[in-house]
Amino acid sequence: MDTIQRFFALLRSGLWGKAVESSLFADGETDWDAIISMSMEQAVTALVFDGMETLPPALRPSKANVMKWFSMVVRVEQSNKLLDRELANIVEFYRGHSIFPILLKGQGVASLYPRPEHRQCGDIDLYLGDDYERAKELIASQGIKLGDEGEKHVSYSYNGAPVENHHYAVCFYNPRQNRILQRWAKEWLSAKTKTFHVRDTEVLLPAPGFDAIYLLIHALLHFIPEGIGLRQVCDWTLILKTYHRQIDRERLIGEVRLLKMEDAFRTFGYVAVHYLGLPAECIPFPLDNVAEAGEFLLHDILEGGNFGKMREEDKKLPQGKWGKVWYNYKHIHARCKKMKVFCREEARWYPYFRALNLVYKKLHAFLSSCKLDEYVLKLLVL
C-alpha cells in the first residue's frame, strides 16, 4: 500500500463522512509527513484529518504530527467562520438596497460536506448581473477600496473577508463559445434559484443543473493555464452526488455538448469515480477509453498542487521584465498544447487571450494616465 493510496483512502473518508478501512494502515509504515504535505498542497487538509481521526489510536500519526496538523485544521475553521459571518453581513447589506446577489461556489458548496467548516475556503463570489455597477458604487460609498477589475469581476475586502462581485459568472477564452456560454449562464441565473441559510440569513444559490456544469468549467479554466487542487474536484463531486437525481439528465447532456465540455466532463468524472468514490451513475457519460486522459489529469493535479503552486515554486525565471514575459508565454503555450485533450477550443485560445489581455491592460493604464474622460477612455480601449 503506497502513500497515494492511503492519502485517497483518508480523503474519501473525510469527503463522505465514513470510517476509513483501518487495514490499509495496519503495517505501521504510513508516511504521515508525506500525507500531511499532500493534503496541504491539494487544499484538503481538514478533510484528510477527518479521515485520520476515524483510525484506531494505535494507527494514527505521532502526537507531534497530530498537533501540527490540528493547528492547520483550526485555521481552516477560523477562515470559514469569517466567511460565514461576512457572507451574511454583505448579503443583508445588499438586500437593504434591493439587490439580491447569488452566491457562486464557496460556502454554498461547503454546506454539502459532512463538516462544512472543514472545506478549505477561498473568497466570497457574488453574482450581481444587471446590478453589478450599482453594487460597485454602493461598496465604494462605504469607503471600501475596490481592487483591480477584470473582464468578469471586481475584488475587495469586506471586514477582512475577500469578496469578488461578478458581472459574469464565468467567461470562456474562445469569443464564439463565450457568447454561447453567456446566454446559457444568464438563462440559468435569471431562473428560479435555491437557497441555504448562513447565520440565520437566507442566501441565494444557483440551481444544481447550473452548478454541475459551472463548477467544472471554473475548474477547467484554472486547470488549463496553471492547474488545480483536489478541492475543486471534491466540490464538483459533491454537487453531482447530492443532486444527480434532481438534475435533468438529458438537459445536462445537451448543455455539456453545447458548451463543448464532454471530454472534460468524462475526464474529471474518471478521477471523481475512481479516486474520490463518486458512484459512476452520477456521471451522464460513459467513462470508456478515458483512463489515459484521467490518469494524466490526476498526475498533473498531484504534481502541481492547488492552482499549480508547486510548479510555480520550481520555476526559474530569467532576468529582465520582457524575458519573464516571453518565458511565461512559452510556458503557457507549451502547457496549453497538452491540455487540448480536455477542452480543445479553450486550450487553443488561452495563449491569445493572455497576450491580448496584457496589451489591453497596458493600453488602459497608458490612457488612464492621460486623464481622459471615462467615456472616451472606454471608446479608445474597446
CORQUI-V956345 format. One record per residue. N is the residue number from 1. RES is the residue in one letter. PHI is phi in radians with two decimals (NA if undefined). D_FIRST is the distance of its C-alpha to the first C-alpha in Angstrom with 1 decimal. Layout:
# CORQUI-V956345
n=<N	N>
res=<RES	RES>
phi=<PHI	PHI>
d_first=<D_FIRST	D_FIRST>
This chain:
# CORQUI-V956345
n=<1	2	3	4	5	6	7	8	9	10	11	12	13	14	15	16	17	18	19	20	21	22	23	24	25	26	27	28	29	30	31	32	33	34	35	36	37	38	39	40	41	42	43	44	45	46	47	48	49	50	51	52	53	54	55	56	57	58	59	60	61	62	63	64	65	66	67	68	69	70	71	72	73	74	75	76	77	78	79	80	81	82	83	84	85	86	87	88	89	90	91	92	93	94	95	96	97	98	99	100	101	102	103	104	105	106	107	108	109	110	111	112	113	114	115	116	117	118	119	120	121	122	123	124	125	126	127	128	129	130	131	132	133	134	135	136	137	138	139	140	141	142	143	144	145	146	147	148	149	150	151	152	153	154	155	156	157	158	159	160	161	162	163	164	165	166	167	168	169	170	171	172	173	174	175	176	177	178	179	180	181	182	183	184	185	186	187	188	189	190	191	192	193	194	195	196	197	198	199	200	201	202	203	204	205	206	207	208	209	210	211	212	213	214	215	216	217	218	219	220	221	222	223	224	225	226	227	228	229	230	231	232	233	234	235	236	237	238	239	240	241	242	243	244	245	246	247	248	249	250	251	252	253	254	255	256	257	258	259	260	261	262	263	264	265	266	267	268	269	270	271	272	273	274	275	276	277	278	279	280	281	282	283	284	285	286	287	288	289	290	291	292	293	294	295	296	297	298	299	300	301	302	303	304	305	306	307	308	309	310	311	312	313	314	315	316	317	318	319	320	321	322	323	324	325	326	327	328	329	330	331	332	333	334	335	336	337	338	339	340	341	342	343	344	345	346	347	348	349	350	351	352	353	354	355	356	357	358	359	360	361	362	363	364	365	366	367	368	369	370	371	372	373	374	375	376	377	378	379	380	381	382>
res=<M	D	T	I	Q	R	F	F	A	L	L	R	S	G	L	W	G	K	A	V	E	S	S	L	F	A	D	G	E	T	D	W	D	A	I	I	S	M	S	M	E	Q	A	V	T	A	L	V	F	D	G	M	E	T	L	P	P	A	L	R	P	S	K	A	N	V	M	K	W	F	S	M	V	V	R	V	E	Q	S	N	K	L	L	D	R	E	L	A	N	I	V	E	F	Y	R	G	H	S	I	F	P	I	L	L	K	G	Q	G	V	A	S	L	Y	P	R	P	E	H	R	Q	C	G	D	I	D	L	Y	L	G	D	D	Y	E	R	A	K	E	L	I	A	S	Q	G	I	K	L	G	D	E	G	E	K	H	V	S	Y	S	Y	N	G	A	P	V	E	N	H	H	Y	A	V	C	F	Y	N	P	R	Q	N	R	I	L	Q	R	W	A	K	E	W	L	S	A	K	T	K	T	F	H	V	R	D	T	E	V	L	L	P	A	P	G	F	D	A	I	Y	L	L	I	H	A	L	L	H	F	I	P	E	G	I	G	L	R	Q	V	C	D	W	T	L	I	L	K	T	Y	H	R	Q	I	D	R	E	R	L	I	G	E	V	R	L	L	K	M	E	D	A	F	R	T	F	G	Y	V	A	V	H	Y	L	G	L	P	A	E	C	I	P	F	P	L	D	N	V	A	E	A	G	E	F	L	L	H	D	I	L	E	G	G	N	F	G	K	M	R	E	E	D	K	K	L	P	Q	G	K	W	G	K	V	W	Y	N	Y	K	H	I	H	A	R	C	K	K	M	K	V	F	C	R	E	E	A	R	W	Y	P	Y	F	R	A	L	N	L	V	Y	K	K	L	H	A	F	L	S	S	C	K	L	D	E	Y	V	L	K	L	L	V	L>
phi=<NA	-1.59	-1.09	-1.11	-1.12	-1.16	-1.01	-1.20	-1.10	-1.21	-1.11	-1.06	-1.06	-1.21	-1.24	-1.87	1.21	-2.14	-1.16	-1.33	-1.28	-1.16	-1.09	-1.18	-2.02	-1.24	-1.33	1.27	-1.95	-1.18	-1.52	-1.19	-1.06	-1.17	-1.15	-1.10	-1.09	-1.09	-1.12	-1.21	-1.07	-1.67	1.04	-2.29	-0.95	-1.27	-1.12	-1.19	-1.06	-1.04	-1.12	-1.04	-1.18	-1.50	-1.34	-1.06	-0.88	-1.17	-1.77	-1.43	-1.21	-1.08	-1.04	-1.08	-1.17	-1.09	-1.16	-1.10	-1.12	-1.06	-1.11	-1.21	-1.10	-1.05	-1.13	-1.09	-1.09	-1.14	-1.11	-1.17	-1.09	-1.08	-1.17	-1.04	-1.08	-1.38	-1.10	-1.06	-1.14	-1.30	-1.12	-1.13	-1.07	-1.15	-1.05	-1.13	-1.97	1.05	-2.04	-2.16	-1.21	-1.85	-1.37	-1.78	1.01	0.90	-1.18	-1.15	-1.20	-1.00	-1.12	-1.52	-1.34	-0.96	-2.24	-0.93	-1.22	-1.80	-1.41	-1.24	-1.62	-2.13	-2.25	-1.78	-1.82	-2.03	-1.54	-1.86	0.98	-1.20	-1.60	-1.00	-1.15	-1.16	-1.13	-1.11	-1.13	-1.10	-1.13	-1.09	-1.19	-1.54	1.39	-1.59	-1.37	-1.47	-1.48	-1.09	-1.81	-1.64	-1.23	-2.18	-2.75	-2.22	-1.94	-2.88	-1.91	-2.03	0.92	1.61	-1.73	-1.25	-2.28	-2.19	-1.58	-1.80	-1.44	-2.09	-1.20	-2.81	-2.34	-1.42	-1.39	-1.30	-1.01	-1.14	-1.16	-1.16	-1.10	-1.15	-1.07	-1.16	-1.13	-1.09	-1.13	-1.13	-1.06	-1.20	-1.36	-1.58	-1.54	-1.07	-1.88	-1.91	-2.38	-2.53	-1.92	-2.28	0.88	1.21	-1.84	-1.41	-2.07	-1.34	-2.24	-1.15	-1.20	-0.98	-1.09	-1.24	-1.08	-1.06	-1.76	-1.05	-1.12	-1.19	-1.06	-1.02	-1.12	-1.12	-1.22	-1.45	-1.15	-1.00	-1.48	-2.35	2.14	-2.41	-1.79	-1.17	-0.98	-1.13	-1.24	-1.08	-1.00	-1.10	-1.04	-1.22	-1.05	-1.14	-1.19	-1.23	-2.04	-1.06	-1.41	-1.56	-1.33	-1.19	-1.07	-1.18	-1.13	-1.04	-1.06	-1.10	-1.28	-1.06	-1.25	-1.01	-1.55	1.00	-2.00	-1.11	-1.05	-1.14	-1.07	-1.20	-1.22	-1.13	-1.09	-1.04	-1.15	-1.08	-1.36	-1.42	-2.08	-1.83	1.48	-1.24	-1.04	-1.05	-1.12	-1.37	-1.72	-1.42	-2.19	-1.17	-1.79	-1.19	0.99	-2.10	-1.06	-1.09	-1.16	-1.13	-1.22	-1.10	-1.03	-1.09	-1.06	-1.13	-1.10	-1.21	-1.30	-1.57	1.30	-1.06	0.97	1.19	-1.11	-1.16	-1.23	-1.04	-1.17	-1.53	-1.17	-2.03	-1.31	-1.24	-1.38	1.62	-1.07	-1.29	-1.11	-1.18	-1.07	-1.16	-1.06	-1.13	-1.11	-1.10	-1.09	-1.15	-1.07	-1.13	-1.15	-1.13	-1.07	-1.29	-1.46	-1.10	-1.14	-1.62	-2.78	-0.98	-1.11	-1.20	-1.15	-1.23	-1.49	-1.00	-1.00	-1.23	-1.04	-1.10	-1.15	-1.13	-1.13	-1.12	-1.09	-1.02	-1.12	-1.15	-1.17	-1.12	-1.11	-1.13	-1.17	-1.12	-1.16	-1.41	1.01	-1.37	-1.00	-1.01	-1.14	-1.13	-1.02	-1.13	-1.08	-1.19	-1.30	-1.51>
d_first=<0.0	3.8	6.9	8.4	6.5	7.0	10.4	11.4	10.8	13.0	15.4	15.9	16.7	19.3	20.6	21.5	22.2	20.0	17.9	14.1	12.3	12.1	10.1	6.9	8.2	10.1	9.1	11.0	9.3	8.9	10.9	13.4	15.9	13.9	13.1	16.8	18.0	16.3	17.8	21.1	21.1	20.5	23.1	20.9	20.9	22.5	20.4	17.1	19.0	20.2	16.7	16.0	19.3	18.4	16.1	18.0	19.6	17.9	14.4	15.9	16.5	19.7	23.0	23.9	20.9	21.6	25.2	24.6	22.4	25.0	27.8	26.2	26.0	29.6	30.7	29.1	31.1	34.2	34.1	33.9	36.8	38.8	38.2	38.9	42.2	43.4	42.4	44.7	47.4	47.5	47.5	50.4	52.1	52.1	53.0	56.0	57.1	56.5	53.4	50.4	47.2	44.1	40.8	38.3	34.5	33.8	34.7	35.5	31.9	30.7	32.7	30.2	27.2	26.6	27.7	29.8	30.3	26.6	26.8	27.3	30.8	32.9	36.6	39.0	39.8	43.1	44.7	48.5	49.7	53.6	53.6	51.7	54.7	56.3	53.0	52.9	56.5	55.9	53.0	55.2	58.1	56.0	55.9	52.3	51.6	50.1	47.5	47.4	48.0	45.9	46.6	45.1	45.1	46.4	44.5	45.8	44.9	46.0	46.2	43.2	41.1	40.5	42.0	42.5	45.5	45.0	47.8	45.4	42.0	40.4	41.9	40.9	41.7	43.5	47.0	47.7	44.4	44.8	48.1	46.4	43.7	46.3	48.2	45.1	44.0	47.6	48.0	44.9	45.7	49.3	48.5	47.6	44.7	42.7	42.6	40.6	41.9	41.0	43.1	45.6	46.1	45.7	43.8	44.0	40.9	40.7	40.4	36.9	38.0	38.6	35.4	33.3	34.7	35.6	32.2	30.8	33.8	33.5	29.8	30.7	33.7	31.7	28.9	31.4	33.0	30.3	27.1	25.6	22.8	20.7	23.4	25.8	23.6	22.9	26.7	27.5	24.9	26.6	30.0	29.2	27.6	30.5	33.3	32.5	35.1	37.7	37.4	39.8	37.4	40.2	41.3	37.8	37.4	40.9	40.4	37.1	38.9	42.0	40.0	38.2	34.8	33.4	31.1	29.7	29.4	27.5	25.1	24.4	24.2	21.4	19.2	20.5	19.8	16.5	14.8	17.1	17.9	21.5	23.2	24.4	27.9	28.2	28.3	31.8	31.0	29.1	25.7	26.5	26.3	24.7	21.1	22.1	23.8	21.2	18.5	21.1	21.8	18.3	18.1	21.5	20.6	17.6	19.8	23.0	22.2	24.8	28.0	26.8	27.4	24.8	26.7	30.0	29.2	28.7	32.0	34.9	38.0	41.2	44.3	46.9	46.9	47.4	44.9	42.2	43.4	43.3	39.9	38.5	40.2	38.9	35.3	35.7	37.4	34.6	31.9	34.0	34.3	30.6	30.7	33.3	30.7	30.2	33.8	36.3	39.3	37.8	36.0	39.3	41.4	39.4	40.7	44.3	43.8	42.6	45.6	48.1	46.8	47.3	50.8	51.5	50.5	52.6	55.6	55.3	55.2	58.2	60.3	59.4	60.8	64.0	64.3	65.1	65.6	62.4	63.7	64.7	61.4	59.5	61.9	61.5	57.7	57.1>
